[in-house]
Every structure is written in C-alpha cells, then in structure tokens.
Amino acid sequence: MSKFAQDGFGKALQSEVAHHNVHVVSCHPAYVKTNIAKFALVGEGKPMGKTDSNIGNGISCEDAIDLLVKAMYLKRSWICLAPVSEYYYTVYPRA
C-alpha cells in the first residue's frame, strides 16, 4: 500500500509542478543496502545491531543513485529498482 500511496503522490505532485517545467520521477526500490535496520531501535530502546538479510543482499546505494539519475535523464515518470537476477538490477519504466 505504501508503494501505491507513493505512486499517487508522485502523480499528484507532477500535475502540480508541470507548468513550472519540473519533472517528477517516482522511484520504487526493492531492497537497498543501508544501515537503517542495523540502527533501528528495538523494544528496549537499543539498536537492533544487525542488518536484515534481504537488505544486506540488496542493491547498493551507489547503484540505486546511478539508476535513478538515468531515469531522470530519460524523463521517466516511474521506475522500479528490482532484481532481474541475483546480481543485476535495472530500471523498469511504466508502460
């Protein structure tokens, strides 16, 4: 549902700023290697201290940024950074 909400927000924002010649790209990533889970607080208020295996096996932040910049250059309105195979991620444009 959060991806649906993000998509709706991107469409609404694009319609609001289009007349200013501003282009909006809505990016829907799969797992991205970050420390967000590692430093997330558990019930006792202490950091979890480990990264979820899905996040650990995800796309690097650098690769995600490279693909996002490519989508911006190509003026995509929506992209999904999703695995095609274990070692390859790509940009899927909306049809």
Phi and psi in degrees as GROMACS dihedral restraints (atoms count N, CA, C in turn):
[ dihedral_restraints ]
;  ai    aj    ak    al  type     phi  dphi    fc
    3     4     5     6     1   -66.8    20    10
    4     5     6     7     1   -34.9    20    10
    6     7     8     9     1   -65.9    20    10
    7     8     9    10     1   -38.3    20    10
    9    10    11    12     1   -63.4    20    10
   10    11    12    13     1   -43.0    20    10
   12    13    14    15     1   -65.0    20    10
   13    14    15    16     1   -41.5    20    10
   15    16    17    18     1   -63.2    20    10
   16    17    18    19     1   -41.3    20    10
   18    19    20    21     1   -62.5    20    10
   19    20    21    22     1   -44.8    20    10
   21    22    23    24     1   -63.1    20    10
   22    23    24    25     1   -40.9    20    10
   24    25    26    27     1   -63.0    20    10
   25    26    27    28     1   -42.7    20    10
   27    28    29    30     1   -61.2    20    10
   28    29    30    31     1   -42.8    20    10
   30    31    32    33     1   -65.0    20    10
   31    32    33    34     1   -43.4    20    10
   33    34    35    36     1   -65.2    20    10
   34    35    36    37     1   -43.3    20    10
   36    37    38    39     1   -63.4    20    10
   37    38    39    40     1   -42.6    20    10
   39    40    41    42     1   -58.8    20    10
   40    41    42    43     1   -42.2    20    10
   42    43    44    45     1   -68.1    20    10
   43    44    45    46     1   -29.1    20    10
   45    46    47    48     1   -76.3    20    10
   46    47    48    49     1   -31.9    20    10
   48    49    50    51     1  -109.8    20    10
   49    50    51    52     1    -2.2    20    10
   51    52    53    54     1   -57.2    20    10
   52    53    54    55     1   -39.7    20    10
   54    55    56    57     1   -68.9    20    10
   55    56    57    58     1   -11.3    20    10
   57    58    59    60     1   -95.3    20    10
   58    59    60    61     1    10.0    20    10
   60    61    62    63     1    60.6    20    10
   61    62    63    64     1    37.9    20    10
   63    64    65    66     1  -105.5    20    10
   64    65    66    67     1   132.1    20    10
   66    67    68    69     1  -106.9    20    10
   67    68    69    70     1   137.7    20    10
   69    70    71    72     1  -113.3    20    10
   70    71    72    73     1   131.0    20    10
   72    73    74    75     1  -114.1    20    10
   73    74    75    76     1   122.3    20    10
   75    76    77    78     1   -93.7    20    10
   76    77    78    79     1   119.4    20    10
   78    79    80    81     1  -108.0    20    10
   79    80    81    82     1   126.5    20    10
   81    82    83    84     1  -116.8    20    10
   82    83    84    85     1    93.2    20    10
   84    85    86    87     1   -84.3    20    10
   85    86    87    88     1   150.4    20    10
   87    88    89    90     1   -78.0    20    10
   88    89    90    91     1  -140.3    20    10
   90    91    92    93     1   -78.9    20    10
   91    92    93    94     1   133.5    20    10
   93    94    95    96     1  -120.4    20    10
   94    95    96    97     1   133.5    20    10
   96    97    98    99     1   -67.8    20    10
   97    98    99   100     1   105.8    20    10
   99   100   101   102     1  -138.2    20    10
  100   101   102   103     1   173.7    20    10
  102   103   104   105     1   -98.5    20    10
  103   104   105   106     1    14.0    20    10
  105   106   107   108     1   -60.5    20    10
  106   107   108   109     1   -42.4    20    10
  108   109   110   111     1   -72.6    20    10
  109   110   111   112     1   -37.7    20    10
  111   112   113   114     1   -59.5    20    10
  112   113   114   115     1   -38.2    20    10
  114   115   116   117     1  -100.7    20    10
  115   116   117   118     1     3.7    20    10
  117   118   119   120     1   -65.1    20    10
  118   119   120   121     1   144.0    20    10
  120   121   122   123     1   -87.7    20    10
  121   122   123   124     1   136.5    20    10
  123   124   125   126     1   -89.9    20    10
  124   125   126   127     1  -178.1    20    10
  126   127   128   129     1   -53.1    20    10
  127   128   129   130     1   -32.8    20    10
  129   130   131   132     1   -83.7    20    10
  130   131   132   133     1    -0.5    20    10
  132   133   134   135     1    85.9    20    10
  133   134   135   136     1     8.8    20    10
  135   136   137   138     1  -100.4    20    10
  136   137   138   139     1   151.5    20    10
  138   139   140   141     1   -63.2    20    10
  139   140   141   142     1   144.8    20    10
  141   142   143   144     1   -61.0    20    10
  142   143   144   145     1   -38.1    20    10
  144   145   146   147     1    82.0    20    10
  145   146   147   148     1     2.9    20    10
  147   148   149   150     1  -144.4    20    10
  148   149   150   151     1   157.3    20    10
  150   151   152   153     1  -100.4    20    10
  151   152   153   154     1   136.2    20    10
  153   154   155   156     1   -58.5    20    10
  154   155   156   157     1   141.1    20    10
  156   157   158   159     1   -62.7    20    10
  157   158   159   160     1   -34.5    20    10
  159   160   161   162     1   -63.0    20    10
  160   161   162   163     1   -43.2    20    10
  162   163   164   165     1   -67.6    20    10
  163   164   165   166     1   -42.0    20    10
  165   166   167   168     1   -60.7    20    10
  166   167   168   169     1   -29.8    20    10
  168   169   170   171     1   -95.3    20    10
  169   170   171   172     1     5.8    20    10
  171   172   173   174     1   -78.1    20    10
  172   173   174   175     1  -175.8    20    10
  174   175   176   177     1   -72.1    20    10
  175   176   177   178     1   146.0    20    10
  177   178   179   180     1   -72.7    20    10
  178   179   180   181     1   155.7    20    10
  180   181   182   183     1   -60.2    20    10
  181   182   183   184     1   -39.6    20    10
  183   184   185   186     1   -61.9    20    10
  184   185   186   187     1   -44.5    20    10
  186   187   188   189     1   -66.5    20    10
  187   188   189   190     1   -39.0    20    10
  189   190   191   192     1   -62.2    20    10
  190   191   192   193     1   -43.0    20    10
  192   193   194   195     1   -65.0    20    10
  193   194   195   196     1   -43.0    20    10
  195   196   197   198     1   -58.6    20    10
  196   197   198   199     1   -44.2    20    10
  198   199   200   201     1   -68.5    20    10
  199   200   201   202     1   -36.0    20    10
  201   202   203   204     1   -66.6    20    10
  202   203   204   205     1   -42.4    20    10
  204   205   206   207     1   -63.0    20    10
  205   206   207   208     1   -39.9    20    10
  207   208   209   210     1   -61.0    20    10
  208   209   210   211     1   -43.8    20    10
  210   211   212   213     1   -63.9    20    10
  211   212   213   214     1   -37.4    20    10
  213   214   215   216     1   -64.9    20    10
  214   215   216   217     1   -44.3    20    10
  216   217   218   219     1   -60.5    20    10
  217   218   219   220     1   -39.9    20    10
  219   220   221   222     1   -81.9    20    10
  220   221   222   223     1     0.3    20    10
  222   223   224   225     1    56.5    20    10
  223   224   225   226     1    43.7    20    10
  225   226   227   228     1   -71.9    20    10
  226   227   228   229     1   148.1    20    10
  228   229   230   231     1   -93.6    20    10
  229   230   231   232     1   -18.0    20    10
  231   232   233   234     1  -157.0    20    10
  232   233   234   235     1   134.7    20    10
  234   235   236   237     1  -136.8    20    10
  235   236   237   238     1   153.7    20    10
  237   238   239   240     1  -125.1    20    10
  238   239   240   241     1   119.0    20    10
  240   241   242   243     1   -89.7    20    10
  241   242   243   244     1    93.8    20    10
  243   244   245   246     1  -127.8    20    10
  244   245   246   247     1   150.7    20    10
  246   247   248   249     1   -72.5    20    10
  247   248   249   250     1   133.9    20    10
  249   250   251   252     1   -91.8    20    10
  250   251   252   253     1   -36.2    20    10
  252   253   254   255     1  -144.6    20    10
  253   254   255   256     1  -175.8    20    10
  255   256   257   258     1   -61.7    20    10
  256   257   258   259     1   -27.1    20    10
  258   259   260   261     1  -117.2    20    10
  259   260   261   262     1     5.9    20    10
  261   262   263   264     1  -136.7    20    10
  262   263   264   265     1   131.2    20    10
  264   265   266   267     1  -118.4    20    10
  265   266   267   268     1   155.1    20    10
  267   268   269   270     1  -147.2    20    10
  268   269   270   271     1   172.8    20    10
  270   271   272   273     1  -101.2    20    10
  271   272   273   274     1   123.4    20    10
  273   274   275   276     1  -104.4    20    10
  274   275   276   277     1   112.5    20    10
  276   277   278   279     1   -78.7    20    10
  277   278   279   280     1   151.2    20    10
  279   280   281   282     1   -70.5    20    10
  280   281   282   283     1   140.1    20    10
